[in-house]
Structures are given as C-alpha cells and as structure tokens.
Amino acid sequence: MKTGSKPYVDVIRLRIRLLWLLVVAMIAYVAVVVLLGGGDSRVMNDSAETMYRVIYFGGLVYVGWRIYANKKLLKDRLLRKEQLQKEMDEHRRWVYDKSGGLFADAMLFLLLVTTCTTALFHMAAYAVSLALLLAALALKGGLYLYYNR
C-alpha cells in the first residue's frame, strides 16, 4: 500500500508525530496566554469564555481522538487498507478540492486560533473573528454539500 512514493504506514506514523507536535504546541499556547495575562474574567464575556473552551478543549479531544484512530490503523492491516481506499477515492478528493481544499482547511485553522486568542484578550476583535469563522465554516460546508450532490 503506497501513497505517492511513501508506504502508507509511514504516512500514518508521520501524521501521529505531527498530531503529538500539535498537542505540545497547544499546551505551549496556554502557557504563553497565561504569561501574557489572557483570559481575565473582567475582560471576557460569557460567550468568549464558552467559545474559548469549546475551541481549545474540543481541539485537544479531537487531536487525541485522531492520534488514537491513527494508532489503531497501524495495528490493523484491513482497517488501514479501507482507510487508504477511502482517502484515494477520486470523488471525495474532487469534492474536497472544489470546496476549498487545503487552503480552506488552513484558513479555518487560522481563524480558530485567532478566535480562541481574541476571546481571551479583546471582545471587539473576538466578535469580528467569530463572525469570520462562522462565515468561513458556512461557506466551506455549503460548497461541500453543493459539490457532493
């Protein structure tokens, strides 16, 4: 099972390493926020506090789940083969590319980080960032549904 020039097992191992790196970066992010004095309850409103928790802790849970799923793929050859077929499906790849592809995913990630950070420091910037995040999610989801029909 190969994707491009790398065996699929190596691709999965690389994903696991990158996900662990993301966990470390998320923990470092919290340390930096604490050092900068972010998250002051006198500055944050309830919406910002809730959104910060949803984005940050939801992100940690999601990354942990992806690590678990990828480790499970390493152990089970049949699951790995099914996953590779799913990832190589031309229709799925076409719909993903048409709905924004890697660029849209990177923008959504940056908007998540921006929304999370602004929720801790500045409420006006948080409102704008949240609006942009929701608009980007709606656009990505709408395009995905449109091209997937």
Residue, then its C-alpha position, 0 to 999 in steps of 0.5 A: m500500500k503506497t501513497g505517492s512514493k511513501p508506504y502508507v504506514d509511514v504516512i500514518r506514523l508521520r501524521i501521529r508525530l505531527l498530531w503529538l507536535l500539535v498537542v505540545a504546541m497547544i499546551a505551549y499556547v496556554a502557557v504563553v496566554v497565561l504569561l501574557g495575562g489572557g483570559d481575565s474574567r473582567v475582560m471576557n464575556d460569557s460567550a468568549e469564555t464558552m467559545y474559548r473552551v469549546i475551541y481549545f478543549g474540543g481541539l485537544v479531544y479531537v487531536g487525541w481522538r485522531i492520534y488514537a484512530n491513527k494508532k489503531l490503523l497501524k495495528d490493523r492491516l484491513l482497517r488501514k487498507e479501507q482507510l487508504q481506499k477511502e482517502m484515494d477515492e477520486h470523488r471525495r478528493w474532487v469534492y474536497d478540492k472544489s470546496g476549498g481544499l487545503f487552503a480552506d482547511a488552513m484558513l479555518f485553522l487560522l481563524l480558530v486560533t485567532t478566535c480562541t486568542t481574541a476571546l481571551f484578550h479583546m471582545a471587539a476583535y473576538a466578535v469580528s473573528l467569530a463572525l469570520l469563522l462562522a462565515a468561513l465554516a458556512l461557506k466551506g460546508g455549503l460548497y461541500l454539500y453543493y459539490n457532493r450532490 
